[in-house]
Amino acid sequence: MRLKRFHLLFALSFLLGGLLIGCGGGDEKTQSQSTGTGSPTSTLAWDPPQTYIDNTPLDPYRDLDYYEFYVSSDTNFTENDVPVAQVAAVSNVLATDGHSYTQTLTKEFLLANLLPFTQPGGVCYISIRSVGVDGLKSNFSAPVAWNLT
């Protein structure tokens, strides 16, 4: 049953929390930092999900494995597209005591990591998918334009 609910997720992190990149837009639940449109220090930020689409509680620490990032010259993303980057949904961060680790949810991504997959001077579109520990993927998030000029 849990596998089926995960499969029904649509834009897991992005419909629930919104999506925003350094070139504007978004809502109060998301944040972006940028030193300019298309800047290598621009970040893509989101709120991790707390529920499945059917409102069943989701524990992102247990239920999410990683996020896949897709880049395209248009807004059409399909199952045939190949992700250009993957980022773990949860990271183990060394605590200040230097001996133990705490788990941290991934909530943002530095867009400079995608520059090798873009064309300078234009606009590209970014979409993300969440992948559960069971290997099932959410649908693509709504594409977001990234102006590289």
C-alpha beads as a LAMMPS data file, in Angstrom:
LAMMPS data file: protein, C-alpha beads

149 atoms
148 bonds

1 atom types
1 bond types

-500.0 500.0 xlo xhi
-500.0 500.0 ylo yhi
-500.0 500.0 zlo zhi

Masses

1 110.0

Atoms # bond

1 1 1 0.000 0.000 0.000
2 1 1 2.811 2.431 0.904
3 1 1 4.453 1.782 -2.498
4 1 1 1.253 2.699 -4.282
5 1 1 0.845 5.909 -2.286
6 1 1 4.401 6.955 -3.097
7 1 1 3.801 6.317 -6.753
8 1 1 0.768 8.620 -6.607
9 1 1 2.856 11.522 -5.392
10 1 1 2.907 14.357 -7.825
11 1 1 5.783 16.749 -7.543
12 1 1 6.350 15.516 -4.026
13 1 1 8.337 18.390 -2.643
14 1 1 7.272 21.047 -5.024
15 1 1 3.489 21.250 -4.950
16 1 1 3.503 21.065 -1.171
17 1 1 6.180 23.637 -0.564
18 1 1 6.596 25.468 -3.831
19 1 1 9.665 25.841 -6.001
20 1 1 11.912 28.823 -6.475
21 1 1 15.180 29.581 -8.200
22 1 1 17.355 32.659 -8.312
23 1 1 15.429 34.327 -11.129
24 1 1 12.281 35.060 -9.099
25 1 1 8.877 33.674 -8.124
26 1 1 7.731 31.397 -5.333
27 1 1 5.868 31.744 -2.059
28 1 1 6.654 32.332 1.607
29 1 1 7.551 28.675 2.216
30 1 1 10.464 28.762 -0.202
31 1 1 13.634 30.767 -0.321
32 1 1 16.243 31.629 -2.880
33 1 1 19.604 33.269 -2.783
34 1 1 21.196 34.778 -5.832
35 1 1 23.814 37.279 -6.836
36 1 1 22.056 37.767 -10.163
37 1 1 20.055 36.002 -12.838
38 1 1 21.892 32.893 -13.965
39 1 1 24.551 33.414 -11.324
40 1 1 26.555 30.305 -10.376
41 1 1 25.665 31.049 -6.743
42 1 1 21.916 30.827 -7.422
43 1 1 20.156 28.136 -5.460
44 1 1 17.074 26.059 -6.028
45 1 1 15.214 25.707 -2.715
46 1 1 12.165 23.704 -1.571
47 1 1 10.364 22.395 1.492
48 1 1 10.588 18.614 1.904
49 1 1 7.174 16.931 1.874
50 1 1 5.381 15.932 5.054
51 1 1 2.495 13.940 3.526
52 1 1 1.698 11.760 0.562
53 1 1 -0.860 13.068 -1.919
54 1 1 -3.596 11.171 -0.026
55 1 1 -2.576 13.066 3.179
56 1 1 -0.995 9.987 4.755
57 1 1 1.992 11.165 6.806
58 1 1 5.333 10.861 5.045
59 1 1 8.584 10.761 6.950
60 1 1 11.160 12.267 4.585
61 1 1 13.981 10.959 6.782
62 1 1 12.805 7.367 6.249
63 1 1 10.785 7.432 3.021
64 1 1 12.893 9.551 0.626
65 1 1 16.161 8.388 -0.911
66 1 1 17.235 11.145 -3.313
67 1 1 16.171 13.866 -5.746
68 1 1 16.854 13.778 -9.495
69 1 1 17.504 17.011 -11.403
70 1 1 16.640 17.404 -15.086
71 1 1 17.616 20.208 -17.481
72 1 1 16.035 20.916 -20.859
73 1 1 15.790 23.662 -23.461
74 1 1 11.973 23.387 -23.273
75 1 1 9.334 22.643 -20.645
76 1 1 8.561 19.109 -21.802
77 1 1 10.052 16.418 -19.569
78 1 1 9.363 12.733 -20.258
79 1 1 10.247 9.316 -18.905
80 1 1 12.916 9.136 -21.639
81 1 1 14.852 12.052 -20.130
82 1 1 17.966 11.243 -18.143
83 1 1 18.722 13.085 -14.892
84 1 1 21.858 15.213 -14.953
85 1 1 22.321 15.206 -11.169
86 1 1 21.212 13.344 -8.061
87 1 1 21.265 14.583 -4.491
88 1 1 20.604 12.559 -1.349
89 1 1 17.356 13.539 0.381
90 1 1 18.977 13.063 3.795
91 1 1 22.590 13.731 4.763
92 1 1 24.526 12.714 7.846
93 1 1 26.241 15.807 9.227
94 1 1 29.005 15.656 11.814
95 1 1 27.749 17.200 15.053
96 1 1 29.646 19.943 16.849
97 1 1 31.003 17.382 19.326
98 1 1 33.003 15.914 16.439
99 1 1 31.950 12.363 17.258
100 1 1 28.270 11.936 16.431
101 1 1 26.178 12.597 13.365
102 1 1 22.792 14.206 12.893
103 1 1 20.496 13.737 9.921
104 1 1 19.707 16.802 7.829
105 1 1 17.084 17.068 5.093
106 1 1 18.291 18.412 1.765
107 1 1 16.323 21.581 1.024
108 1 1 18.386 23.350 -1.610
109 1 1 20.712 22.771 -4.524
110 1 1 23.449 24.987 -5.958
111 1 1 22.582 25.586 -9.623
112 1 1 26.248 25.906 -10.580
113 1 1 26.290 22.103 -10.477
114 1 1 24.027 22.138 -13.551
115 1 1 26.076 24.579 -15.656
116 1 1 27.858 21.814 -17.650
117 1 1 24.429 20.735 -18.917
118 1 1 23.282 24.194 -20.085
119 1 1 23.852 26.514 -23.033
120 1 1 25.344 29.890 -22.027
121 1 1 23.287 32.954 -22.890
122 1 1 19.865 31.345 -22.991
123 1 1 17.067 30.031 -20.870
124 1 1 16.869 26.453 -19.691
125 1 1 14.222 24.670 -17.676
126 1 1 14.754 22.625 -14.556
127 1 1 12.510 19.899 -13.186
128 1 1 13.022 17.609 -10.213
129 1 1 11.747 14.184 -9.224
130 1 1 11.797 12.609 -5.780
131 1 1 12.840 8.990 -5.482
132 1 1 11.747 6.892 -2.522
133 1 1 13.788 4.290 -0.722
134 1 1 11.597 1.766 -2.549
135 1 1 12.867 3.090 -5.911
136 1 1 9.563 4.586 -7.016
137 1 1 9.680 8.088 -8.490
138 1 1 7.314 11.007 -8.212
139 1 1 6.117 12.804 -11.311
140 1 1 8.213 15.689 -12.620
141 1 1 7.880 18.969 -10.762
142 1 1 6.536 21.923 -12.702
143 1 1 9.435 23.177 -14.853
144 1 1 11.105 26.370 -13.736
145 1 1 12.955 28.702 -16.091
146 1 1 16.586 29.567 -15.349
147 1 1 17.839 32.553 -17.321
148 1 1 21.552 32.118 -18.059
149 1 1 22.083 35.542 -19.670

Bonds

1 1 1 2
2 1 2 3
3 1 3 4
4 1 4 5
5 1 5 6
6 1 6 7
7 1 7 8
8 1 8 9
9 1 9 10
10 1 10 11
11 1 11 12
12 1 12 13
13 1 13 14
14 1 14 15
15 1 15 16
16 1 16 17
17 1 17 18
18 1 18 19
19 1 19 20
20 1 20 21
21 1 21 22
22 1 22 23
23 1 23 24
24 1 24 25
25 1 25 26
26 1 26 27
27 1 27 28
28 1 28 29
29 1 29 30
30 1 30 31
31 1 31 32
32 1 32 33
33 1 33 34
34 1 34 35
35 1 35 36
36 1 36 37
37 1 37 38
38 1 38 39
39 1 39 40
40 1 40 41
41 1 41 42
42 1 42 43
43 1 43 44
44 1 44 45
45 1 45 46
46 1 46 47
47 1 47 48
48 1 48 49
49 1 49 50
50 1 50 51
51 1 51 52
52 1 52 53
53 1 53 54
54 1 54 55
55 1 55 56
56 1 56 57
57 1 57 58
58 1 58 59
59 1 59 60
60 1 60 61
61 1 61 62
62 1 62 63
63 1 63 64
64 1 64 65
65 1 65 66
66 1 66 67
67 1 67 68
68 1 68 69
69 1 69 70
70 1 70 71
71 1 71 72
72 1 72 73
73 1 73 74
74 1 74 75
75 1 75 76
76 1 76 77
77 1 77 78
78 1 78 79
79 1 79 80
80 1 80 81
81 1 81 82
82 1 82 83
83 1 83 84
84 1 84 85
85 1 85 86
86 1 86 87
87 1 87 88
88 1 88 89
89 1 89 90
90 1 90 91
91 1 91 92
92 1 92 93
93 1 93 94
94 1 94 95
95 1 95 96
96 1 96 97
97 1 97 98
98 1 98 99
99 1 99 100
100 1 100 101
101 1 101 102
102 1 102 103
103 1 103 104
104 1 104 105
105 1 105 106
106 1 106 107
107 1 107 108
108 1 108 109
109 1 109 110
110 1 110 111
111 1 111 112
112 1 112 113
113 1 113 114
114 1 114 115
115 1 115 116
116 1 116 117
117 1 117 118
118 1 118 119
119 1 119 120
120 1 120 121
121 1 121 122
122 1 122 123
123 1 123 124
124 1 124 125
125 1 125 126
126 1 126 127
127 1 127 128
128 1 128 129
129 1 129 130
130 1 130 131
131 1 131 132
132 1 132 133
133 1 133 134
134 1 134 135
135 1 135 136
136 1 136 137
137 1 137 138
138 1 138 139
139 1 139 140
140 1 140 141
141 1 141 142
142 1 142 143
143 1 143 144
144 1 144 145
145 1 145 146
146 1 146 147
147 1 147 148
148 1 148 149
